[in-house]
Amino acid sequence: MPAVNEEDHIELLCGVDVFESLDKEEIRALLRGLLRRNAEINLGAGQVFYAPGQSDGKLFVLTKGRVRLYKMEGSHEFTLEVVDAGTIFGEVAFTAHRLRDAYAEATEPSVVLAMDRAEVERLILEKPMVGVRMLGLLSERLRYYETRMEDVTLKEVPARLASLVLFLVAKEGVQIPGEIRIPTSYTHQHLGTMIGTNREAVTRAFGRLQDEGAVQIRRRTIYVEDVGALERAAGRLLEEEGEGPSS
């Protein structure tokens, strides 16, 4: 993978909200300090670079590629989130929260910068607004993860899938005439790990959402045709589904 040069790194870091209180020269100094200690990690597709039990809590900044954050529920993987370049993650490792037992896997060739605990603490002491921003990010992310796991407990597969598609619309949806396109091509197996079920159940759930006029699948791409119908489907709880478990 071609290296990400310094100016590209700096421009990307300037766009990370946690570092919003730092000026460009402060970000340059931070970056050079990280690069001096070889904090830049190049990852291959499918490479797991963080796992539960690692005592050296780190804060990661994804500067290139895409990373999947997931937990193991028994023998099954449950994807918490898929993050893109410009995203900071790993902050859960600095808490006693149960979500710190997550894994991080590059889903394509990627580059991350890894800040160790001492660096993060020193930066927060020098720039308290970094800590304030990080607390806000942590609170938002924990709330999102908890909601995802509550969905698995309280909702049937079609409602879980509808909730996930709404999240993808907000995160990456592209408005085109008459519908919204999700540009990333997700396999049904991948989507299954994101809602705690299997590929076959995702296929059935998509069939139901298509019957309700909420979405269409064309050439492995999700198109949202009726956001209102999708929101109604996402709001249904288990007892409202009127059918047995489909996972």
N, C-alpha and C positions, 0 to 999 in steps of 0.2 A: 504494500500500500504506500502511495506517495506520502511523504511527511507533510504535516501541517506546519506552514512556516510561522514565524513569530508574529508578523502583522495580522495574519488570519486568526491566530489564537487570540490576540489582543482585541480585535474587533468582535470576536465571538464572546469573549469574557465581558466586554463592555455591555453586551446585551443581556447578561444574566442578572435577573433582578436582585439576587442576594448581594451582588457586587456594585449595585447602583450608586452607593455612596462613595465609591473609589473613583478618583480621576484616572485618566489614561496612563499617566506616569506611575501611579501607584499600582495599577494593574500590570504594567510592564515589569515593575520590580518584583511583584508577586510571581508572575510567570517565570521570570529568569531564575528566581530562587527555586521554584519547583523543577525547572529543567536542569539546574545544576545538580540536583540530587536524583536525577533520572526518574522523576515522578510521572513522565509521560509513558503510558502503557499502550502498545499496539496489540490489537486483539484480532484473532481470526474468527470467522463465522462459526458459531456454535461453542465458542470458548467460554467456560464459566470462570470468572475471575474474582468472585466473592461468594463465600459460603458461610452458613452458620458455624459458630464456634471459633471464628477468627477473632482473636482478642484485640487486634490492632484496628480499632474502629477508624474508618477513613471516610472522607467526603470526596465524592467523585464529581468531576465535570466532564460530560461527554462532549468532545469537540468535533467528532466525526463519526458517522454511522448511526447505529440504532442498538439499544440494549433492552432486554426483557428482564423485569424483576418478578420473581415468582417464589412461591412457597411450596413445600411438599405437604399434602394432606393425605396421610397414609402412603399409598403407593402412587398417588396421582399428583400431577403438577397443577398448581393453581396460579395463573398469571395475574399478578397484581396490577402491572402497568407496563407499557412499552414506551420508552422515552427516546426522543430524537436529539440531534446535536443542539447544544446550547442549554441542555437541561442539567441541573445539579441534583444529585441523589446520594443516598447513603447516609443522610442525616439521621435516619432512624437508628443507626448503629450507635449514636451518641445518647440514646435513651435506654430506659429499662423496659420499654414496651415490648410486647410479645412479637411484634412484627419485625424485630431485629433478626429473626431467624430466616430471613429471605435470602435468596440466591440472586446473583446478577450474571446474565449471559449475553454476550454479543450475538445478535441475530444476523449480522453481516460484518464484514471487516470494519473495525471501529478503532477510535483513539480516545482514551480518557486521560485526564489529569487526576492524580490521586493526592489529596492533602491529608496528612496524618493529624491525629488529635492535637498534638502540640502546636502545629501550624494554625489550625482552626482556632484554638483557644487564644493564641497570640494575636491573630487577626481581629478577633472579637474584642479583646482588651484594647487594641489600638484604634479600632473602628467599631464602636458599639452598635451603629446602625446595621452592620453586617449581622450581628447577633439578633437584632430585632427582626430583620428580614428573614433570617433563618427560622426563628420561632414561628413566624407567620406561615412559612412554607411547610414546616413540620406539622403544624396544626391542620393546615389544608390537606396535606397528603394523608395524614392519619385518618382524618374524617372520611376522605375518599375511600381508603382501603377498608375501613370499618363498614361503610355503606355497601361496598362490593361484597363483603363476606356476609352481611345481613341479607342481601339479595339471594344468596345461595340458600340461606336458611328459610327465608319467608316466601320466596317466589318460585313458580314453576319455570321450566326452561324457556318458553316463549317470552315471558316477562323479563327474565334475566337477559336474554338476547336483545330484546328491545331496549333495555336500559343501556346495554353496552353500545349498541348502534347509536343511540342518542349521544353518548359520550364521544364516540368517534366523529359524529357530526360536528360537535362543538370543538373538538380538537383539530380535525383535519378536513372537514367537509368542504367541498367546492360547489358553489351554487352554479347550476347550469339551467337553461330554460326548462321549467316544469318539474325539476327534481334536484336533489343534492347527491353528488357523487363522493364516495369514500375512495380516494386515490390509491391507498395501499391495498394490495391484494392479500387478504387474509385467508388461509385455508380453514376449512370447517374444524379440523383438528386443533389448529391454533386458537380459534375462537372458543372451542370447547374448554381449553385450559383457562381461558379468561372468565368463564362463567361456571366452572366447576362441573362439567359434564363431558360427554363423549361426542365424537364426530357425528354419529348417527342421530343423536338427539338434536344436535345443531341443525342438521339437514331437515328433520321434521319440523323444528321450530321455524326455520325460514319458510317452509311450505305454508305454515299457518299464517305467518306475517304477510306473505305474498297474497294468500287468500283474502286477507283483511284489507288489502290495498295499501299497506304501509311501505313495503319495500319490493324491489325487484333485484334479481341476481342475473347479470349479463356478463359473459366472458370472465367469470370469477371476480367480478367487481360489484360492490353493493351500491344500489341506487335507492335513495329514500324518496318516495313519491308523496307521502302524506305524513308530515311530522306529527300532526294531531293524533292520527291513528296509532302512530308509534308510541306517543306519550300515553295514550289510553292503555295500550298493551303493556307498557312498562309499569303502570300503576297497579296491575292486577296482582293480588296476593294468592297464596296457595288455594284457599278455600273458594276463591272466585273463579278458578280455572275450570272446575268441574270435570277434572280428569285425574287419573292416578299419576304417580311420579313417572316421568318419561326419561329419566336419566339412569 
